[in-house]
Amino acid sequence: MSESGKVESEPASGQRLRWNGLTHPGRFRKNNEDAFLALNFDAQELRYLGKNGDAGWDRGDFVFAVSDGMGGANAGEFASRIAVQKITELLPKSFSLDAIGVSHGFVDILQELFQGIHDEMTDMSRHYEELRGMGATLSLGWFSPGWLHFCHIGDSRIYYLPAAGGIKQLTHDHSRVGELQRSGKLNEREARNHPDRHVLDQALGGQTASIHPQLGSVGIETGDRFLFCSDGVNLGVWDRRIEELMRQPPARFAELDPANRLVTDSMEESGRDNLTAVVVEVL
């Protein structure tokens, strides 16, 4: 049984993933401290994917990730790029879910991956004055046949839009405001306008002494959609609008791919922060 409550069977023959991604500095910022990553890998090789594409499982599993950097000067921009670069260096190329088991393998590997990125950022902050306080969020999804395994820290997000309808935020914002919203003490509008909405209590690097990333799994079916986004997107677009743009976009957005719709709409509504969206669809 997955977090979505579905009992999983083997993925449909010929099932594929389609993805598109876009990042933009926004209307008011010169630097873009966001970064995203799309990878395909198996036991022999790791391959970078383009911003748009579709592929089947014949060449292995997929990883998609979004990171939002923090820090003075250019440190934030550097931090998010370190986060996504380290995924390609630290993700074990010989990993096989079938060989070591779904229930334990991905947890150990993703925890080790996030800890490795955190240690590297912390060490660089200690040795380079210009990188002092450097940190980053990271929301990562690992797609294998029939499953999405995810690991997350910070306030970037992963949304799940099942084929049957609806939208669910899979990840928890690692902040006091996020905790208040989850407990029902703040609604979505109040959380978005709260003065401390950007104050995180968990991030890679930065001032976080010990990290506790969120991990989970969701069974995937044909027609499911997933959104990986930085907080610039979800602060400009309400959750119900995210679902509308991904499922039944207005006519003026119909020719745009889903990631472009989300970034464009969020920039029109706000655009105060950097904006990054990666949309993955199960075909």
LINHU-V721174 format. One record per helix or strand of 2 or more residues. SS is the DSSP state (H for helix, E for strand). FROM is the first residue (numbers start at 1). TO is the last residue. If there is no record, write none. Layout:
# LINHU-V721174
ss;from;to
SS;FROM;TO
SS;FROM;TO
This chain:
# LINHU-V721174
ss;from;to
E;16;24
E;34;41
E;46;48
E;52;56
H;57;59
E;61;70
H;75;90
H;97;100
H;102;127
H;129;131
E;135;136
E;138;144
E;147;153
E;157;161
E;168;169
H;176;182
H;188;193
E;204;205
E;214;219
E;225;229
H;231;234
H;239;247
H;251;253
H;258;269
E;275;282
